[in-house]
Amino acid sequence: MSEISVQMTNKPGTMPDEEKLGFGTYFTDHMFVMDYQTGKGWHSPRIVPYEEFSLFPSAMVLHYGQAIFEGMKAFKTCDNRLVVFRTRDYLQRFNRSADILCIPNIDVDTVQAGLFKLLEIDKRWLPGKLGTSIYIRPFIVATDPYVGVKCSDTYKLFIILSPSGTYYAQGFNPVGIRVEDKYVRAVPGGIGEAKTPGNYAASLRAQVEAKKEGYAQVLWLDGVERKYVEEVGTMNIFFKINDELITPALNGSILGGITRRTVLELAREWGMKVSERQISIDEIFAAHANGTLQEAFGSGTAAVISPVGELSWKGQKLVINNNQTGPTSQKLFDAVTGMQYGTMTDNRGWVNTVTKL
Ligand SMILES: *Cc1c(COP(=O)(O)O)cnc(C)c1O
């Protein structure tokens, strides 16, 4: 692979007020781009100004959705370093999604080197307040100018960076979730375990209906029996029942979250009883009825840990832990963010310093 070339912008932007960043709205000055062509492989890795780019209206991604993405973060530590968290794990998952969507694999080292160089160049955009970060969005789209269904012969990979505010502007408070009983997100043998735009397109109408009823998110059940819990759609889900931490096993239709993996590894290290297994919505309601449902929380890169205070299923409502953040949710949140912001040491090799600030 050739050297990563750099073309600097001549119109550097202004970093918005850190208090008003929100999520996914602002972008830094540059982006990383790479092209693929059958026979040539991935080539021309480069850093260029963040700007519009052109595609033919016939570009395949616009018609048949052959695309994948990732989502990870860079943080400013209390001792002034720019660090990333488990980057290689995210990039390896990128390749897993690529396999599922018939997209050629990337070389993880090249893309990681491109990302680190991009972060170094745009480091002035990194916000500093606890809870803020640069959200990193790598994605690949199929670019053949062809209106027909096949695997594309050309692709473009991008990495864009979005400085983001604290997810918990209103504090670390539990959310209400609606259990979806009509629509399904994914089925066994489908593409549910890939990070691909189509899964999100498929989730929109359920999201709209949940919002209408005042719920922040949708909890998906399995696509066959609508009985077993799968995930939240942007987060994996955990339940603490009778001191056992339970999350649905990865069955092919659930996205294998990196935060999920982090939670499992930490909880096992702390000696908790941890299970990856099938769990039905009936089991959760029964555990609530007999007083053994202690906590529920979602896990994902954006929110890290998101306590669930209320579940609604077919009109039945269930309040968990008095709608308060539970001790396990809090301990996990503190441990993960502690490593990310440098207040706790990481002895697992999850945190990598990209540059001093
Ligand atoms: C990204 C994502 C998650 C969470 O994964 P993390 O790696 O922890 O951010 C969960 N479900 C879906 C469908 C996702 O796309």
The ligand as an SDF file (V2000), in Angstrom:
LIG
                    3D

 15 15  0  0  0  0  0  0  0  0999 V2000
  -23.2610   -0.1820   16.6820 C   0  0  0  0  0  0  0  0  0  0  0  0
  -24.4120   -0.9700   17.1280 C   0  0  0  0  0  0  0  0  0  0  0  0
  -24.5370   -1.4410   18.4450 C   0  0  0  0  0  0  0  0  0  0  0  0
  -23.5560   -1.1030   19.5350 C   0  0  0  0  0  0  0  0  0  0  0  0
  -22.2450   -1.5290   19.2550 O   0  0  0  0  0  0  0  0  0  0  0  0
  -20.9800   -0.8280   19.8910 P   0  0  0  0  0  0  0  0  0  0  0  0
  -19.8340   -1.4510   19.1890 O   0  0  0  0  0  0  0  0  0  0  0  0
  -20.9900   -1.1300   21.3290 O   0  0  0  0  0  0  0  0  0  0  0  0
  -21.1190    0.6310   19.6180 O   0  0  0  0  0  0  0  0  0  0  0  0
  -25.6270   -2.2300   18.7490 C   0  0  0  0  0  0  0  0  0  0  0  0
  -26.5530   -2.5420   17.8270 N   0  0  0  0  0  0  0  0  0  0  0  0
  -26.4640   -2.1020   16.5640 C   0  0  0  0  0  0  0  0  0  0  0  0
  -27.5030   -2.4890   15.5840 C   0  0  0  0  0  0  0  0  0  0  0  0
  -25.3960   -1.2980   16.1670 C   0  0  0  0  0  0  0  0  0  0  0  0
  -25.3410   -0.8560   14.9090 O   0  0  0  0  0  0  0  0  0  0  0  0
  1  2  1  0
  2  3  1  0
  2 14  2  0
  3  4  1  0
  3 10  2  0
  4  5  1  0
  5  6  1  0
  6  7  2  0
  6  8  1  0
  6  9  1  0
 10 11  1  0
 11 12  2  0
 12 13  1  0
 12 14  1  0
 14 15  1  0
M  END
$$$$
